[in-house]
Amino acid sequence: LIDGKWTKGSIVRSDKKGAYDRLPRTFRDFISVNDPVYKPESGRYHLYISYACPWATRTLIYRNLKSLESHISVSVVHPDMMENGWFFDNNYDGVTEDHLFGFKYLSEIYQKADPNITTSVTVPILWDKKTNTIVNNESSEIIRMFNSSFNELTKNSDDYYPSDLKNEIDQLNDKVYPAVNNGVYRTGFAKTQKAYNESVEYLFSTLDELDELLSNKKYLTGDKITEADLRLIPTLLDRKSVV
């Protein structure tokens, strides 16, 4: 979307070296009991996801683990991204209609939030039904909200970002995000042989490090699953993230 208008073209942006350059997310508000606008309330928020997207899958995993299924509703787009971007087609197995507005395209959700927006149209999206706008479209922040912001509502206090492991989890995230989570895209979307070689070597050397780390641990930080594992596993399992 450019100035609120859909523009057809490649979604792949590259830097001067031909390496994939991911656009930053657009909406970055945070649900919290202390936030003046976005309070944790049952039935107030709606999640837009694609099963084909590992970034969206991690939010769906958290929704399940944190007992949020009855509190946060979900719409699912078609797994194929066509010339008009993500779209809804409830005749396809696993895909739903747009439950809130009946829109055909996900881009219309962004236009609803801001008619003049310039942004890439991505999932996941966390929508606020009360203010009628997007709260957040950055998966790493959405899972942090799901992890703790709704605990009083759900009575589920399971913590995948515990205080005693935060530094270790952050260090793992800093390693896994550029090399693996984003690394599969940097490899698959590389525009030059040099960019491809650099990204694929970085990807597989990091996978080797993680494999070694898990050789004597059940999970990345020890015997309990944490955010570090939940950010890694969707990329490893997603069939579209194949180099």
C-alpha positions as CSV (number, residue, x, y, z in Angstrom):
1,L,0.0,0.0,0.0
2,I,1.3,3.5,-1.0
3,D,-0.7,6.4,0.4
4,G,-3.6,4.1,1.0
5,K,-3.6,2.7,-2.6
6,W,-2.8,-0.9,-3.5
7,T,0.2,-1.0,-5.8
8,K,1.0,-4.2,-7.6
9,G,4.7,-5.3,-7.7
10,S,7.3,-7.4,-5.9
11,I,7.1,-7.6,-2.2
12,V,10.9,-8.3,-2.1
13,R,13.0,-5.3,-1.2
14,S,16.8,-5.6,-1.5
15,D,19.7,-3.6,-0.4
16,K,22.6,-2.4,-2.7
17,K,24.3,-5.8,-2.3
18,G,21.3,-7.8,-3.4
19,A,20.4,-9.0,0.1
20,Y,16.8,-9.1,1.2
21,D,15.8,-6.1,3.2
22,R,12.7,-6.6,5.4
23,L,10.5,-3.6,5.9
24,P,9.8,-2.7,9.6
25,R,6.3,-3.2,10.9
26,T,3.9,-0.3,11.0
27,F,1.7,-0.6,14.2
28,R,3.5,-1.0,17.5
29,D,1.1,-0.3,20.4
30,F,1.0,-2.6,23.4
31,I,-2.0,-4.0,25.3
32,S,-1.5,-3.6,29.1
33,V,-3.4,-2.8,32.2
34,N,-1.3,0.4,32.4
35,D,-1.9,1.5,28.8
36,P,-4.4,4.4,28.6
37,V,-6.1,2.9,25.5
38,Y,-5.4,-0.8,25.0
39,K,-6.6,-2.7,28.0
40,P,-6.8,-6.5,28.3
41,E,-10.5,-7.3,27.8
42,S,-12.2,-10.5,26.7
43,G,-13.7,-10.3,23.2
44,R,-12.1,-7.0,22.4
45,Y,-9.2,-8.1,20.1
46,H,-9.1,-10.1,16.9
47,L,-6.1,-11.8,15.3
48,Y,-5.5,-12.1,11.5
49,I,-3.2,-14.9,10.5
50,S,-2.1,-17.2,7.8
51,Y,-1.1,-20.8,8.4
52,A,1.6,-20.4,5.7
53,C,3.3,-17.7,7.7
54,P,5.7,-18.7,10.5
55,W,5.5,-15.2,12.0
56,A,1.7,-15.6,12.3
57,T,2.0,-19.2,13.5
58,R,3.9,-18.2,16.6
59,T,1.0,-15.9,17.7
60,L,-1.5,-18.7,17.1
61,I,0.7,-21.0,19.3
62,Y,0.7,-18.5,22.1
63,R,-3.1,-18.0,21.8
64,N,-3.5,-21.7,22.5
65,L,-0.8,-22.0,25.2
66,K,-2.1,-19.0,27.1
67,S,-5.8,-20.1,27.0
68,L,-6.8,-17.1,24.9
69,E,-9.0,-19.0,22.4
70,S,-12.3,-17.8,23.9
71,H,-11.0,-14.3,24.4
72,I,-9.3,-13.4,21.1
73,S,-11.1,-14.3,17.9
74,V,-9.3,-15.3,14.7
75,S,-9.6,-14.9,10.9
76,V,-7.4,-16.9,8.5
77,V,-6.3,-15.8,5.1
78,H,-5.6,-18.1,2.1
79,P,-2.1,-19.6,2.2
80,D,-1.2,-18.3,-1.3
81,M,-0.3,-14.6,-1.7
82,M,-1.5,-13.5,-5.1
83,E,-1.1,-10.2,-7.0
84,N,-3.5,-8.5,-4.6
85,G,-1.8,-9.9,-1.5
86,W,-3.3,-12.0,1.2
87,F,-7.0,-12.7,0.7
88,F,-10.0,-14.5,2.3
89,D,-11.6,-17.5,0.7
90,N,-13.6,-19.7,3.1
91,N,-14.2,-22.3,0.3
92,Y,-10.5,-23.3,0.9
93,D,-9.9,-25.8,3.7
94,G,-8.8,-24.0,6.8
95,V,-9.4,-20.5,5.5
96,T,-12.1,-18.3,6.9
97,E,-14.0,-15.2,5.8
98,D,-13.1,-11.9,7.3
99,H,-15.2,-12.2,10.4
100,L,-15.2,-8.5,11.3
101,F,-15.9,-6.6,8.1
102,G,-16.4,-9.2,5.3
103,F,-13.5,-7.8,3.3
104,K,-12.0,-9.8,0.5
105,Y,-8.4,-8.6,0.9
106,L,-6.2,-8.2,3.9
107,S,-5.0,-4.8,2.5
108,E,-8.5,-3.5,3.3
109,I,-7.9,-4.1,7.0
110,Y,-4.9,-1.8,6.8
111,Q,-6.9,0.8,4.8
112,K,-9.6,0.6,7.5
113,A,-7.0,1.4,10.1
114,D,-5.5,4.2,8.1
115,P,-6.9,5.2,4.7
116,N,-3.6,7.0,3.8
117,I,-1.2,4.4,5.0
118,T,2.0,3.4,3.3
119,T,3.0,-0.1,4.4
120,S,3.6,-3.7,3.5
121,V,0.5,-5.8,4.1
122,T,1.5,-8.6,6.4
123,V,0.2,-11.0,9.0
124,P,-0.2,-11.3,11.9
125,I,-2.4,-8.4,12.7
126,L,-3.9,-7.8,16.1
127,W,-7.0,-5.7,15.7
128,D,-8.9,-3.7,18.4
129,K,-12.7,-3.9,17.9
130,K,-13.3,-1.0,20.3
131,T,-11.1,1.7,18.7
132,N,-11.5,0.0,15.2
133,T,-7.8,0.0,14.4
134,I,-4.7,-2.2,14.4
135,V,-3.0,-2.4,17.7
136,N,0.1,-4.2,16.5
137,N,1.5,-6.2,13.5
138,E,4.8,-7.2,14.9
139,S,4.7,-10.9,15.9
140,S,7.5,-10.7,18.5
141,E,5.5,-8.0,20.4
142,I,2.1,-9.7,20.0
143,I,3.5,-12.9,21.6
144,R,4.8,-10.8,24.5
145,M,1.3,-9.4,25.1
146,F,-0.2,-12.8,24.9
147,N,2.4,-14.1,27.4
148,S,1.5,-11.8,30.2
149,S,-1.0,-9.1,29.5
150,F,-4.1,-11.3,29.8
151,N,-3.1,-13.4,32.8
152,E,-5.7,-11.9,35.2
153,L,-8.4,-12.6,32.6
154,T,-7.4,-16.2,31.8
155,K,-5.9,-17.2,35.2
156,N,-3.1,-18.8,33.1
157,S,0.2,-17.7,34.6
158,D,2.4,-19.9,32.4
159,D,5.4,-17.7,31.6
160,Y,7.5,-18.3,28.5
161,Y,9.7,-15.2,29.1
162,P,10.6,-15.7,32.8
163,S,12.7,-13.0,34.5
164,D,15.6,-15.4,35.4
165,L,16.0,-16.4,31.7
166,K,15.3,-13.1,30.0
167,N,18.9,-12.3,29.2
168,E,19.5,-15.8,27.8
169,I,16.3,-15.7,25.8
170,D,17.2,-12.3,24.4
171,Q,20.7,-13.5,23.4
172,L,19.2,-16.5,21.6
173,N,16.6,-14.3,19.9
174,D,19.4,-12.0,18.7
175,K,21.1,-15.0,17.2
176,V,18.1,-16.8,15.7
177,Y,16.2,-13.9,14.2
178,P,18.8,-12.7,11.7
179,A,20.3,-16.1,10.9
180,V,17.2,-18.3,10.9
181,N,13.8,-16.5,11.2
182,N,14.8,-13.8,8.7
183,G,17.7,-15.9,7.3
184,V,15.5,-18.2,5.3
185,Y,14.0,-15.2,3.5
186,R,17.4,-13.5,3.0
187,T,18.5,-16.8,1.4
188,G,15.4,-17.4,-0.7
189,F,15.1,-13.8,-1.8
190,A,18.8,-13.1,-2.4
191,K,19.3,-11.2,-5.7
192,T,23.0,-11.9,-6.1
193,Q,25.2,-15.0,-5.7
194,K,27.3,-13.3,-3.0
195,A,24.2,-12.3,-1.0
196,Y,22.9,-15.9,-1.3
197,N,26.2,-17.5,-0.2
198,E,26.5,-15.2,2.8
199,S,23.0,-15.8,4.0
200,V,23.0,-19.6,3.5
201,E,26.3,-20.0,5.2
202,Y,25.1,-17.9,8.1
203,L,21.8,-19.9,8.3
204,F,23.4,-23.3,8.3
205,S,26.2,-22.5,10.7
206,T,23.7,-21.1,13.1
207,L,21.5,-24.3,12.7
208,D,24.7,-26.3,13.5
209,E,25.2,-24.2,16.7
210,L,21.6,-24.7,17.7
211,D,21.9,-28.5,17.1
212,E,24.9,-28.6,19.3
213,L,23.1,-26.6,22.0
214,L,20.2,-29.0,21.9
215,S,22.4,-32.1,22.0
216,N,22.4,-32.0,25.8
217,K,19.2,-30.0,26.5
218,K,15.6,-30.6,25.9
219,Y,15.0,-27.0,25.0
220,L,17.2,-24.1,24.1
221,T,17.5,-22.7,27.7
222,G,17.2,-26.0,29.6
223,D,14.3,-28.3,30.6
224,K,11.4,-25.8,30.0
225,I,10.1,-24.5,26.8
226,T,10.5,-20.7,26.4
227,E,9.9,-17.9,24.0
228,A,13.3,-18.7,22.3
229,D,11.9,-22.2,21.3
230,L,8.5,-20.8,20.3
231,R,10.1,-18.2,18.0
232,L,12.4,-20.8,16.4
233,I,10.1,-23.8,15.8
234,P,7.6,-22.2,13.4
235,T,10.4,-21.3,11.0
236,L,11.8,-24.8,11.1
237,L,8.4,-26.5,10.5
238,D,6.9,-24.1,8.0
239,R,7.0,-25.7,4.5
240,K,7.2,-22.3,2.7
241,S,10.4,-21.4,4.5
242,V,12.5,-23.8,2.4
243,V,15.8,-22.6,1.2
